Amino acid sequence: CQPLIVVPAYRAGGWCDGLNEVWEKHPDADLFICGSDDMIPKDDNWLPPLLGFLERGLYPAPKMENYDPERGYWEYPGTWEPDPQDGTPSKMSTFCVLKKEWLGHVFPLPTGLHYYGDDEIANRLRKAGISCVACPSSVIVHNMDQRGRGAGLGSEEARMMVDRETYRSLR
C-alpha cells in the first residue's frame, strides 16, 4: 500500500544485531519497520492504521496472527486485553514500526539479543515518554518458520532462556 524499501540483514547474532546492521546503513529512514523474513502483512491496509498512530506520536502494536506448527494458531491482538480496539494501551509491539525521531531512543540495540528485542524497543520508547497502543485493525501474519528458530543456540527454548536472562540484565 506504500512504497517501502526492504533491506535484508546478514549480521550474525540475533534479531537485534540485524536491526542494528540496517539502522547503521539507514539511520535517517523516515519509517523503520522491524520485521523478519517470516512476517507478512495480511492485506494491503496494514500500514495506514499504523501511520495514523505514528502521526499522533503513539507507538502502534498491530495484531499478529501466528501459525506455529507445534502450538497451532494463536494471535496477539496488539495487547493481552480481551477484544482490544485500536488505541487500547499496550506494553509492547511484536512488529515494531518506528518514526525517524524515535530511532535515537532505540538504537543501538543490545548485541546478541534475539527474543525480547521487541520488549526492549518498547521499554526504550516508554522511557522516552512514547506510549504503545494496540492497533488490531492492522494485521501481520507470522508464519513462524522453524528454520533457524533457535537463532544459533539449537532450539527456540534454549534461545529464549539465554535471551530472557540478557533482557533481565538490561533492567
Backbone torsions as a table, in degrees:
resi	resn	phi	psi	omega
1	CYS	NA	-16.8	178.7
2	GLN	-137.6	150.2	175.1
3	PRO	-73.4	118.7	-179.8
4	LEU	-126.6	149.8	174.4
5	ILE	-102.8	122.3	177.3
6	VAL	-92.0	123.4	-177.8
7	VAL	-118.2	107.9	178.2
8	PRO	-73.1	153.1	177.8
9	ALA	-119.1	145.6	-177.1
10	TYR	-126.9	2.3	-178.0
11	ARG	-65.0	133.7	177.3
12	ALA	-69.5	158.0	178.9
13	GLY	125.5	-117.9	-179.8
14	GLY	-131.7	-174.1	-178.2
15	TRP	-55.6	-42.0	-179.1
16	CYS	-64.6	-33.1	177.6
17	ASP	-63.7	-41.8	177.0
18	GLY	-64.3	-41.5	177.6
19	LEU	-63.8	-40.9	177.3
20	ASN	-60.7	-41.0	179.8
21	GLU	-59.5	-46.7	-179.1
22	VAL	-68.9	-41.2	178.4
23	TRP	-60.7	-39.9	178.7
24	GLU	-61.7	-33.7	179.8
25	LYS	-81.7	-27.3	-175.5
26	HIS	-134.5	59.0	-176.8
27	PRO	-69.2	-13.9	-179.3
28	ASP	-107.1	20.8	178.8
29	ALA	-58.7	135.8	177.3
30	ASP	-66.2	-34.7	-179.1
31	LEU	-139.8	131.0	-177.6
32	PHE	-121.2	111.4	-177.5
33	ILE	-104.3	119.2	-176.6
34	CYS	-97.0	85.1	-179.9
35	GLY	-109.0	-163.2	174.8
36	SER	-148.0	171.2	-173.9
37	ASP	-71.3	-6.6	178.2
38	ASP	-114.6	21.8	176.6
39	MET	-119.5	130.3	178.7
40	ILE	-139.7	146.3	175.4
41	PRO	-62.0	143.4	-179.9
42	LYS	-73.6	-33.2	-179.6
43	ASP	-150.2	-178.6	-177.4
44	ASP	-76.8	-3.2	-178.1
45	ASN	-103.7	23.3	-176.0
46	TRP	-74.8	-34.3	-173.7
47	LEU	-83.7	-41.0	-177.0
48	PRO	-54.4	-42.4	178.1
49	PRO	-63.6	-34.7	179.1
50	LEU	-67.6	-41.8	179.5
51	LEU	-60.9	-35.3	178.0
52	GLY	-60.0	-42.6	178.2
53	PHE	-71.2	-40.7	178.5
54	LEU	-59.0	-41.3	178.7
55	GLU	-61.9	-27.4	178.7
56	ARG	-91.4	5.5	178.4
57	GLY	79.3	21.7	180.0
58	LEU	-110.8	144.3	-178.9
59	TYR	-89.8	110.2	-174.1
60	PRO	-86.0	144.2	176.8
61	ALA	-118.5	98.9	179.5
62	PRO	-68.2	162.6	175.3
63	LYS	-71.3	135.6	178.8
64	MET	-114.7	118.0	173.8
65	GLU	-95.7	118.7	-175.5
66	ASN	-106.0	134.7	177.6
67	TYR	-120.4	89.8	-176.7
68	ASP	-101.2	124.6	-178.5
69	PRO	-62.6	-25.2	179.9
70	GLU	-89.1	-44.6	-177.0
71	ARG	-93.9	-10.3	-177.1
72	GLY	80.6	-160.1	-178.0
73	TYR	-81.0	137.1	171.6
74	TRP	-155.1	159.7	-177.6
75	GLU	-135.4	152.5	171.9
76	TYR	-117.2	107.4	-173.2
77	PRO	-80.0	20.0	-179.2
78	GLY	101.1	-13.9	174.6
79	THR	-167.0	162.1	178.7
80	TRP	-87.1	2.7	174.6
81	GLU	-65.0	145.2	179.6
82	PRO	-69.9	134.3	176.4
83	ASP	46.2	58.6	-178.2
84	PRO	-69.9	150.8	172.1
85	GLN	-102.0	161.5	173.8
86	ASP	-53.6	130.9	179.0
87	GLY	99.1	-6.9	176.4
88	THR	-63.3	132.0	178.9
89	PRO	-55.9	144.3	-179.6
90	SER	-138.5	158.6	178.3
91	LYS	-87.9	-29.3	-176.2
92	MET	-163.3	170.5	177.0
93	SER	-120.8	135.8	177.2
94	THR	-88.6	-4.9	176.1
95	PHE	-136.0	91.7	-169.0
96	CYS	-78.8	124.6	175.9
97	VAL	-122.4	117.9	-170.0
98	LEU	-119.5	142.2	173.7
99	LYS	-81.3	154.5	178.8
100	LYS	-52.6	-42.4	-176.5
101	GLU	-64.1	-18.9	-177.2
102	TRP	-91.9	-15.7	-172.3
103	LEU	-59.1	-36.2	178.3
104	GLY	-65.9	-25.0	176.8
105	HIS	-80.0	-23.9	-172.1
106	VAL	-98.5	-43.8	-172.1
107	PHE	-102.1	152.1	-2.2
108	PRO	-77.1	150.3	177.1
109	LEU	-88.0	161.6	-180.0
110	PRO	-61.5	133.7	178.0
111	THR	-72.8	150.2	178.7
112	GLY	81.4	-6.0	-178.1
113	LEU	-89.5	126.7	179.7
114	HIS	-110.3	-74.1	173.8
115	TYR	-75.2	155.9	-178.2
116	TYR	76.3	0.0	175.8
117	GLY	-63.5	-38.0	178.7
118	ASP	-67.6	-34.1	175.3
119	ASP	-65.2	-41.4	-179.9
120	GLU	-64.6	-40.1	177.2
121	ILE	-60.0	-46.9	-179.9
122	ALA	-61.9	-41.2	179.1
123	ASN	-62.7	-42.2	-179.6
124	ARG	-66.1	-39.6	178.3
125	LEU	-68.3	-41.7	178.6
126	ARG	-60.6	-41.5	178.0
127	LYS	-61.5	-30.1	178.3
128	ALA	-86.0	4.4	177.7
129	GLY	86.3	17.1	-178.5
130	ILE	-103.9	117.7	-176.9
131	SER	-84.9	145.9	176.9
132	CYS	-99.4	137.8	177.9
133	VAL	-134.0	147.0	176.6
134	ALA	-69.2	145.7	177.1
135	CYS	-139.5	67.0	-176.8
136	PRO	-66.7	-9.1	176.0
137	SER	-74.0	-13.3	172.5
138	SER	-104.9	125.1	-174.2
139	VAL	-122.3	128.8	176.6
140	ILE	-115.4	135.8	178.0
141	VAL	-99.4	125.6	178.7
142	HIS	-109.1	108.6	-176.9
143	ASN	-79.1	-7.3	176.1
144	MET	48.2	53.5	178.0
145	ASP	-52.3	129.2	-176.0
146	GLN	-79.4	-17.7	178.2
147	ARG	-66.1	125.0	177.5
148	GLY	73.0	14.6	-175.0
149	ARG	-56.4	-33.8	180.0
150	GLY	-84.5	1.1	177.6
151	ALA	46.7	51.5	174.1
152	GLY	91.0	-4.3	-179.3
153	LEU	-108.9	14.7	174.6
154	GLY	93.0	-52.7	-179.1
155	SER	-136.4	157.6	177.2
156	GLU	-62.5	-39.1	-179.3
157	GLU	-61.7	-44.4	179.6
158	ALA	-64.4	-41.9	-179.3
159	ARG	-65.7	-41.1	179.0
160	MET	-60.5	-40.8	-178.0
161	MET	-64.4	-45.4	179.4
162	VAL	-64.7	-46.7	-177.2
163	ASP	-68.1	-32.0	177.1
164	ARG	-61.6	-42.8	179.2
165	GLU	-67.4	-41.6	177.3
166	THR	-60.3	-46.6	-179.8
167	TYR	-61.2	-45.4	178.9
168	ARG	-61.6	-35.1	-179.1
169	SER	-68.3	-19.2	178.0
170	LEU	-76.2	-18.8	-177.5
171	ARG	-80.0	NA	NA
